């Protein structure tokens, strides 16, 4: 029966689908744990025992595999621009699951081959390449980028909310993986994570939509189940990768984000050894992560909220100052104030790093080629994360302490800070390229 003017028209109610995307973006980060350093690092001793490799040989396979994955990430960024987040999140999750199953069988595959050290190293190199490329690279980047397409005015805030769960998820990941290993063995724990990734990939294929206007199957009326009219698709705008590379602001942000990847990964990789050098226990070394994570989470949430209403340059300057203070604390780690300066400085800097890594490239270069532009930045940060632990090891071998690489990182931070202060970095594209 047709409605009359006296009768209220039925209202169309629709789920705000952007929050569904937020959920999958957050889960995408968490499911990337097997491709992160803190995820694979738990298995180091198990791989050494199963394959007969030395710690140095395994570390070298990790370094080379990470660098090779970084070399491929810009092309993966172009795939995101071509196929969208739905395909990339689902495909990278499924393929990462297959790589984990492969890694769980490397010792058995080695038995089918000659069993030589060279084959063991090559098998682990292939595995490390797969988890780093698909986990830390593709899955993380796609999960980050799709959220930036769905949110415009509240990008900083929603990224900060995601960061709360991601920060604590990453902090708890080593313990969670250790519990899985205790219950299922190292091989079985990889199968459990693979099953989770397969399930997440299937769910992403069903529910993730590349951009607003493609989510209409869940928009239904309250009474008759009718599907609402889809809104016109968002027009994507932005610079190409070639255009972005010609602008100094790209390299300023990429270099600033990469120095943290280098420094932070080196600190995490050598945390016990670094603390041991100044007479602190391994328990103190691991306890450092809790105050640092709390500080990072609070700063990320507050800075994300403020970044929606302000230019990014002040946040970049504050990030570099925070890392510089943290590095100064690391150089004086034997003292209590040095410990807390390290935790607060690197915690605050890490929170600001999360905001800038989410917002800088979409704010300056738009969404149309976001995958390709952010893919190059991801390649640079992943490369830096691979170089950092090796550089600190060489510093220890050459000088007998970690102070030399720490001081070199401080010099790099000072130079970047001066660049950030004197370079104007106007956000001319922020209004035009919101996407």
C-alpha positions, 0 to 999 in steps of 0.5 A: 500500500502506497504511503500518504503524506500523513504517513511517515516514509520508512527510513533507510538504515545502513551500517556505517561500513567504514567501521567494518573496514576499520575492523579489517584494517586492524585485523590485517595489521594483527594478522601480519605478525608472522611477517614482523620481526617479533613474530619470526624472532620467536622461532630463531632457536627452533630453526637453528636446531632443525636445520643446523644453521648457525645464528649468523647464517640464519640472520644473514638469510633474514637480512637478504630475504628482507632486502629482496622483499623490499625490492619488490614492494613498490610493484606490490603497491601498484597492485593495490592501485590496480586491484584494490584492498579487497584483493590484496588483503585476501590474497596476501593473507592466503599466500602468507598462510601457504608460506607458513606451511612451507616454513613448517616443512623446511627441515623435511624438505632439506632431508629430501635434498642433499641436506647441505648447509647451502640448501638449508640457507636457501630454503630459509631465505625463501621462507623469510622472503615470503613472510616479509614480503607478504606480511610486513609488506603487502598485508600491512600496507594494504590494511593501512591504505584501505582505511585512508580511502574510507576515512577523510576527515577523521583519518588521524583519529581512526588510525590512532584507535587502530594503533591502540589495538595494534600496539598491544597486539604486537607487544603481546605477540611473542608471548602468544606465539610462545604459548602456541609453541608450548601447546602445539610445537613449533611446527604446529604453531605455524599451522595454527597461524596459517589456519587463522590467516586462511580464515581471515583472508576468506572473510576479507574477500566477503566483507572488504570493499575497495572504496565507498559505494561498493558496500551496498549489499549490507544496506537494507531498509528496516521493514522490507529488506530493500537495498538502498541506492548506491552512492556515486563512487568517490573520485580518487585524485593524487600524484603519481610515484614519479611526481612524488619522487621529485618532491623533497617532502617525500624523501624527508618523511621517508628518511625520517620514518626509515631511521626509526625502522633502522634504530628501533629494529636494531634495539629490539633485535639486540635488546638483551645484549644492549642491556647486558652491556650496562649491567642490566638483566634480561628481565629489565630488557623485556620490561622496557617494552611495557612503558614504551608501548603504553607511551606509544599508544597514548601519544598515537591516539592523542596525536592522531586526533590533533593531526586531523586539524593541524599540519603534519610538520610539527608532529614530524619535528616532535617525532625526531626530537623524541627519538633523539632524546631516546637515543641519548637515554640509550647512550646512558642506559646504565643510569635510571634516568637513561632507562626512562628517557629511552622508554619515553623517548622511543615510546612517544616517537613510536606513537608519532611515527604511527601517525606520520606513516599513516597520514603523510603520504595520503596528505601530500600525494592523495589516494589515486596512486597511494599504493605505489607511493606508500609502497616505495616508502614501505620498501625503504623502511623495510630495507632500513629494518633489515640493515639496522641489526646488522649495523649494530652487530658490526659496531659491536664487533668493531668497537666492543660496544653499541655506542658507535652505531647509537651516536651515528644514529643520533647524528642522522637524527640531528641532520633530519631535524634540521632539515625538517625545521628549515624545509617549509613542507607546505601541504598544498595537496591536502584539500585537493587530494582527500580522495 
